Amino acid sequence: MTTDKKFIEKLLKNVEDQNEGILIPNEIELEISKIENFDYEIAKELTLINENIFTEKRGINNDVFSENKYSVPLITFANDNKTIKFYPIALKKYLTKII
């Protein structure tokens, strides 16, 4: 897990100046060539893990009628395999679970 943690921290450092979104999380796209020592094996493992990015609750006042959780893979590869996409909020939530 230590290597996963370091890898995720490296990804987050690459996008720390980008807007993550206020109400709806933003998906970030990074070129793999710009990530120093990109580890494909760890990235492939992270594509298999889903994390909740937000929960939508519908109802009136405090009565909740329905609740939808939206989850995404921690990382996805673009079709060309030259870029990856991820939601920083999902990676941050996952980091809190593995620490």
C-alpha positions in Angstrom: 0.0 0.0 0.0 2.9 2.4 0.6 3.7 2.4 -3.2 0.0 3.1 -3.9 0.0 5.9 -1.5 3.1 7.5 -3.0 1.8 7.1 -6.5 -1.5 8.7 -5.6 0.2 11.6 -3.8 2.4 12.1 -6.9 -0.8 12.4 -9.1 -2.4 14.8 -6.7 0.7 17.0 -6.5 0.6 17.3 -10.4 -2.9 18.8 -10.2 -2.9 20.7 -6.9 -3.3 24.0 -8.8 -6.4 22.9 -10.7 -10.1 23.4 -9.7 -11.6 20.3 -8.2 -15.2 21.6 -8.5 -17.5 23.0 -5.8 -20.8 21.2 -6.1 -19.9 18.6 -8.7 -16.4 17.2 -8.8 -14.2 17.9 -11.8 -12.5 15.1 -13.7 -8.8 15.8 -14.4 -6.9 14.6 -17.4 -3.1 14.2 -17.3 -0.6 13.1 -20.0 1.3 10.0 -18.8 4.5 11.3 -20.3 4.4 14.3 -17.9 4.3 12.1 -14.8 7.7 11.2 -13.6 8.2 7.4 -13.1 4.7 6.5 -14.0 3.9 3.0 -12.7 1.5 1.2 -15.0 1.0 -1.7 -12.7 -0.2 0.5 -9.8 -2.3 2.5 -12.2 -3.9 -0.7 -13.6 -4.7 -1.8 -10.0 -6.3 1.6 -9.3 -8.6 1.2 -12.3 -10.3 -1.7 -10.5 -11.1 0.3 -7.3 -14.3 2.4 -7.2 -14.8 5.4 -4.9 -17.8 7.5 -4.1 -17.5 11.0 -5.4 -20.8 12.4 -4.1 -24.2 11.4 -2.8 -27.4 12.9 -4.1 -30.3 12.9 -1.6 -33.9 13.7 -2.7 -36.7 14.5 -0.3 -38.6 17.2 1.5 -37.0 18.9 4.5 -35.4 16.1 6.6 -37.4 13.3 4.9 -35.2 11.5 2.4 -37.1 9.7 -0.3 -34.1 8.5 -2.3 -30.3 8.5 -2.2 -28.0 8.0 -5.1 -24.3 7.4 -4.7 -22.1 8.2 -7.6 -18.9 6.2 -7.7 -16.1 6.1 -10.3 -12.9 4.1 -10.8 -9.9 5.8 -9.1 -8.1 6.1 -12.5 -9.2 5.5 -16.1 -6.9 5.3 -19.1 -8.0 7.3 -22.2 -8.5 5.4 -25.4 -5.0 6.3 -26.6 -3.3 5.1 -23.4 -1.3 8.3 -23.4 -3.5 10.0 -20.8 -5.2 9.1 -17.5 -8.3 10.7 -16.0 -9.3 10.8 -12.4 -11.3 12.8 -9.8 -8.9 14.2 -7.2 -11.7 13.9 -4.6 -11.9 10.2 -5.2 -8.2 9.7 -4.8 -8.2 11.8 -1.6 -11.0 9.7 -0.1 -9.2 6.5 -1.0 -6.0 7.9 0.6 -7.8 8.4 3.9 -8.8 4.7 3.9 -5.3 3.3 3.2 -3.4 5.4 5.7 
